[in-house]
Amino acid sequence: EGTDDKRTTTTDRDGNYTFENVPPGRFALTFEKAGFCPLSTLPSFPVAAGARLSLDQLMQRGGALEGRMLNRLGQPLGQFRFRAEPIDHVSMDKSQLRTAATDDLGRFRLHTLAPGKYRLDAADVGRYYPNSETREEAMVFDVISGETIGGLDMVVPEPEGGSESGRSVVAERARDQTSRYGGEISGRIRESGSRQPIADALVVLTVPGIGGLPPPRGAE
């Protein structure tokens, strides 16, 4: 399958693959399999008219980093992005850099990592694990083939006197940027029974009649 500049295929039960009728030119091959990483990156190569090339590749089981994002009340926070930042000689090209967002239970899992050393970057709050603002202070993880490093929980930092919202850091930055330009709408969402705050609820502000809800009955 593919287009003029890209083709794809899958290996058979014996691990074999074939591309036929490849025109002359220079090409590159990449290999992907969930849970596995190429042992090395193949350099690009020329294909002459009528040439028959045999290019094998070795893959190894990847490692993983997993944990949770929480607010200071210990509640899970969804849709926070994490990135495994490789250090030094990790055999991984840019297309294989791993990112993941937390789910509704605050969990993330960065999998299929090539063995090597990594930092854990919580991109949305500008922090590295466990709670550092700079790469130099971040913990370095030695990822091993086929193994998972778990229990990497992070708590969203809040400025002194901040609100209880899990996204207070992001909200405070947005408030600093917008307060001088217009009004402010704020509030708090809590569970009806326990009155506990509800983190990561979606709040939508629309203009009635313009892609939003119609005006209340009798207000037209």
N, C-alpha and C positions, 0 to 999 in steps of 0.2 A: 504494500500500500504506500501512498505518498503522492507528492507533487513533483514538479520538475527539480526542485532543490532539496527535497526531503523524501525519504522513503523509510518505511518501518516494516519490521517483520518480527516474528517470535521464534524462539528456539523450539525444536521438537522434543520428544521425550528423552532423547539422548543428548540434548544440549546443542544440537547442530542448527546452524542458520545459513541461509543462502540469499544473496541478492543477484539476480540475473540481469543481463542486458544493461550493464552499467556503462555509461558513456565515458570517453576519455576525460580526465580532469583530476583535480586534487580533492580528496575527501577526508572525512573524519568519522570515527565510530565512537558511540557512547553505549554503555550497557546499563540497564536498570532492572532491578528485581527487588520487590519489597523485602526489607530485612537484610539485604546483601549490598556490599559495596565493592566496586572494582579494586583489585589489588594495586593497580597502577592505571595511569591515563595514557592511552595510546596517542602518539603524535599523529598529525595529519600525514597523508601519504598520497602519492600519485598513482593513477590507474591509466595504463596505456591501452590503446586499441587492442582488443582480443586478449588482454592479460587475465590470468587466473591467479588470484591471491588467496592465501590462507592465513587468516589473522585470528588467533585464539586469545582468550582472555580468562584470567582467574578472578574469582570473586570470593569475598570472605563475609562472614556474618557481621553485621554492624552492631554497634552498641546503642544505648539509649540513655537519655536523661529524663526524669519525670518528677513532678511535684505538683504543688498547688499555689494559687494566688488567693490571699485572704485580706480582708480589711482588719482593722485593729480590734474588732469585736469577734474575730475568728470566723466570720462569715465568708463563704466562697464568692469569688468574683469571676464572672465569665467574660470572654472576649478580650482578654489581655494577651498581647503577643509576647512570645519568648523566642530567642534565637540562640542557637549553638554557635559560638564564635570560635573558629579553629585557630590554633596557635602553631606557629612554626611549620613543620613539615607534614601536616596532615594531607594525605592524598585525596583531594577533593576539589573539583572545579566549581565555579560559581553556580552552575545549574544545580548542584547537589547541596548547596548550603541549606540547612534545615531550619525552618521556622514553624511555629505552631501557636494556636490560640487556645486559651483555657475554655473548657466547656461550662455547662450550667452548674456543675459542681466545683468549679474552680480548678479543675485538673488539666495539666498539659503533659504531653509526651513527645519528646524529640527523638525520633527513631532513625534507623538506618544511618547511623553515624560511623564514618570510617574510624578505626582505632587511632587514637592520638590524644592530644591535650586540647581542652576547650575551656572557654569561659561561658557562663550562662548570663545572657543579656535580657533583662526585662525592659524591652524597648519603650513601652508606653509610659513608664514612670522614670525613665532615665537612670536606671540602677542596674548594677551587676550583683549576682548572688555572692554573699548572703545579703548585703545591704550597703554596697559601696558605689560611689559616684564615678570612680575612675577605674580603668582597666588594671592599673598597677595594684590596686587594693583588692581586686576581685579574687575569689577562690578559683583555683585551676583544677579541673577534673581530668583524670587520666582514664579515658574511655577505652575499654577492652573489648575485643571481638566477642559478640554473643552475650555480653553482660549488660545489666541495667543498673544505673545509679539512681536510687529513688529517695523519697523523703525530702525533696528539695523545695520546701515551702517558703514562700516569701510573703511579707506583710507590706501592704501599700503604705509608704511613709506619709504622715500628715503633719502639716505645720502646727505649731502650738496654737491651741484655740480653734483648730479646724473643725469642720462639721463631721458628722458620723458617716457621711457618704463614702462608699468604697472608692469612688473616683475623685476624692477631694483634691488631690494634687492637680489633676487635669482641670477640674472645675475652677480652682483658684487661679491657674494660669489664664484660663479663658476669661475669668472675671477681670483680671488685671488689664487684659487687652481690650475689653469691650465696655467697661464701666463708664469711660469718658465719652462714649458715643451715643448712648441711649439709656432706656429704662432697664429695669431688671424684673424678672419673674422668678420667684423661688418658692420652695415648698418642701414638704417631707412626705414620703410614702411609707406607710406602716401596715402590718398585717392586722386585719380587723379583730381577730380574737385575742392574740397575745400582745398586740400593739408593738411588736418588734419591727424595727426598720427593715424594709425590703430593698436589698442591694440590686443594682443592675436592671431595674425596671426601665422600660422605654417610655420616655416622655416626648410627645410630639407637639410642636407649636405650629399651627397653620392659620391661614387667613380664610375665613368662611367664604365660600363661593369661588375660591381659586384653588382647585385641587384639594379642598378640604371638606368638612361637613357643612351642610346647609345651615342657614341661620335658624335659631329656635323658632318654633311656631308662634306666629303673632308678632315677630320682630321684623318682618319684611315691610 
